[in-house]
Amino acid sequence: MVDIPKIVFSKSVSNMNGKNVSVENGDLASAVNHLKNKSGRDILVYGGASFVSSLIKEKLIDEMYLFINPAIIGNGKSIFKETETMQRFSLIGSRHFDCGVIVLVYKTKI
């Protein structure tokens, strides 16, 4: 994991210590499109609801894994906020685990 390049997208942090870690403060769509146009492997994103919502709004997600965890956390946070820019996805797979977690795999509809 240490040898894999990592990018932290932040509006408040401009520098972060760590091997192969860089910080991106610029335009999200430009930065992600630049990464997607580089040669290499897939881009894996971990992020909170607002970050993922921004990726969906900008239509930057090609494939999405949603983990459904059977826990009650109140209202939760929506990642699907702006219906006028909604990206459409097709369910391409699912998997359940003994602990109750379900993973749904979606791919962008073209």
VEXVO-357374 format. One record per residue (C-alpha): residue number from 1; x, y, z. Coordinates in Angstrom, 3 decimals, always signed. Layout:
% residues N
@pos = NUM	east = X	north = Y	up = Z
...
% end
This chain:
% residues 110
@pos = 1	east = +0.000	north = +0.000	up = +0.000
@pos = 2	east = +2.851	north = +2.395	up = +0.803
@pos = 3	east = +4.264	north = +2.107	up = -2.719
@pos = 4	east = +0.939	north = +2.906	up = -4.417
@pos = 5	east = +0.477	north = +6.585	up = -5.377
@pos = 6	east = -2.276	north = +8.285	up = -3.365
@pos = 7	east = -3.979	north = +11.631	up = -3.914
@pos = 8	east = -5.851	north = +13.438	up = -1.168
@pos = 9	east = -8.508	north = +15.841	up = -2.443
@pos = 10	east = -8.940	north = +18.648	up = +0.043
@pos = 11	east = -10.322	north = +22.165	up = +0.290
@pos = 12	east = -8.374	north = +22.915	up = +3.484
@pos = 13	east = -5.143	north = +20.870	up = +3.528
@pos = 14	east = -2.358	north = +21.742	up = +1.098
@pos = 15	east = +0.373	north = +19.353	up = +2.223
@pos = 16	east = +0.405	north = +15.875	up = +3.740
@pos = 17	east = +3.331	north = +13.766	up = +4.889
@pos = 18	east = +3.694	north = +10.233	up = +3.644
@pos = 19	east = +5.324	north = +8.176	up = +0.940
@pos = 20	east = +3.632	north = +8.540	up = -2.457
@pos = 21	east = +1.021	north = +10.968	up = -1.087
@pos = 22	east = +0.088	north = +14.203	up = -2.867
@pos = 23	east = -2.654	north = +16.740	up = -2.212
@pos = 24	east = -4.987	north = +18.129	up = -4.881
@pos = 25	east = -6.729	north = +21.436	up = -4.156
@pos = 26	east = -7.799	north = +22.343	up = -7.683
@pos = 27	east = -10.909	north = +21.634	up = -9.696
@pos = 28	east = -12.137	north = +18.099	up = -8.969
@pos = 29	east = -13.341	north = +17.317	up = -12.513
@pos = 30	east = -10.108	north = +18.520	up = -14.138
@pos = 31	east = -7.922	north = +16.606	up = -11.690
@pos = 32	east = -9.857	north = +13.332	up = -11.994
@pos = 33	east = -10.105	north = +13.561	up = -15.793
@pos = 34	east = -6.326	north = +14.128	up = -15.914
@pos = 35	east = -5.827	north = +10.968	up = -13.820
@pos = 36	east = -8.259	north = +8.969	up = -15.954
@pos = 37	east = -6.371	north = +9.953	up = -19.138
@pos = 38	east = -3.014	north = +8.739	up = -17.792
@pos = 39	east = -1.886	north = +5.230	up = -18.566
@pos = 40	east = -2.047	north = +2.760	up = -15.742
@pos = 41	east = -4.515	north = +0.803	up = -13.724
@pos = 42	east = -7.925	north = +1.584	up = -12.261
@pos = 43	east = -8.494	north = +4.465	up = -9.869
@pos = 44	east = -9.910	north = +3.437	up = -6.500
@pos = 45	east = -11.674	north = +6.090	up = -4.443
@pos = 46	east = -12.498	north = +6.098	up = -0.759
@pos = 47	east = -14.490	north = +9.081	up = +0.378
@pos = 48	east = -17.338	north = +10.511	up = +2.321
@pos = 49	east = -20.821	north = +11.224	up = +1.021
@pos = 50	east = -20.093	north = +14.770	up = -0.162
@pos = 51	east = -16.957	north = +13.709	up = -2.069
@pos = 52	east = -18.716	north = +10.794	up = -3.781
@pos = 53	east = -21.702	north = +13.038	up = -4.518
@pos = 54	east = -19.342	north = +15.476	up = -6.255
@pos = 55	east = -17.899	north = +12.654	up = -8.372
@pos = 56	east = -21.422	north = +11.566	up = -9.372
@pos = 57	east = -22.439	north = +15.156	up = -10.166
@pos = 58	east = -19.432	north = +15.526	up = -12.490
@pos = 59	east = -20.108	north = +12.087	up = -14.064
@pos = 60	east = -16.642	north = +10.855	up = -13.101
@pos = 61	east = -17.592	north = +7.373	up = -11.863
@pos = 62	east = -17.387	north = +4.424	up = -14.254
@pos = 63	east = -18.058	north = +1.677	up = -11.716
@pos = 64	east = -19.325	north = +1.882	up = -8.145
@pos = 65	east = -19.349	north = -0.570	up = -5.250
@pos = 66	east = -21.971	north = +0.229	up = -2.632
@pos = 67	east = -21.600	north = -1.508	up = +0.716
@pos = 68	east = -24.856	north = -1.919	up = +2.609
@pos = 69	east = -24.206	north = -2.419	up = +6.294
@pos = 70	east = -27.130	north = -3.477	up = +8.502
@pos = 71	east = -26.726	north = -0.720	up = +11.096
@pos = 72	east = -29.131	north = +2.004	up = +12.078
@pos = 73	east = -27.505	north = +5.428	up = +11.810
@pos = 74	east = -30.495	north = +7.739	up = +11.629
@pos = 75	east = -31.183	north = +9.462	up = +8.331
@pos = 76	east = -27.779	north = +8.755	up = +6.819
@pos = 77	east = -26.235	north = +10.881	up = +4.089
@pos = 78	east = -27.315	north = +10.817	up = +0.477
@pos = 79	east = -24.731	north = +10.612	up = -2.300
@pos = 80	east = -27.404	north = +11.229	up = -4.930
@pos = 81	east = -28.203	north = +14.908	up = -4.436
@pos = 82	east = -28.732	north = +16.677	up = -7.734
@pos = 83	east = -31.214	north = +14.871	up = -9.944
@pos = 84	east = -30.599	north = +17.155	up = -12.944
@pos = 85	east = -27.004	north = +15.916	up = -13.168
@pos = 86	east = -27.764	north = +12.358	up = -12.125
@pos = 87	east = -25.608	north = +9.651	up = -13.612
@pos = 88	east = -27.400	north = +6.431	up = -14.491
@pos = 89	east = -26.015	north = +3.073	up = -13.369
@pos = 90	east = -26.813	north = -0.580	up = -14.089
@pos = 91	east = -26.472	north = -3.289	up = -11.447
@pos = 92	east = -23.838	north = -5.760	up = -12.679
@pos = 93	east = -23.276	north = -7.839	up = -9.574
@pos = 94	east = -23.879	north = -8.360	up = -5.899
@pos = 95	east = -22.423	north = -10.333	up = -3.034
@pos = 96	east = -23.548	north = -10.954	up = +0.517
@pos = 97	east = -21.427	north = -11.828	up = +3.517
@pos = 98	east = -22.275	north = -13.807	up = +6.668
@pos = 99	east = -21.949	north = -10.630	up = +8.769
@pos = 100	east = -24.942	north = -9.158	up = +6.907
@pos = 101	east = -23.030	north = -6.747	up = +4.641
@pos = 102	east = -24.177	north = -6.678	up = +1.016
@pos = 103	east = -22.024	north = -5.287	up = -1.798
@pos = 104	east = -23.788	north = -4.008	up = -4.902
@pos = 105	east = -21.699	north = -3.373	up = -8.038
@pos = 106	east = -22.930	north = -0.796	up = -10.540
@pos = 107	east = -21.534	north = +0.263	up = -13.900
@pos = 108	east = -22.273	north = +3.495	up = -15.719
@pos = 109	east = -25.114	north = +3.281	up = -18.234
@pos = 110	east = -24.158	north = +4.729	up = -21.589
% end
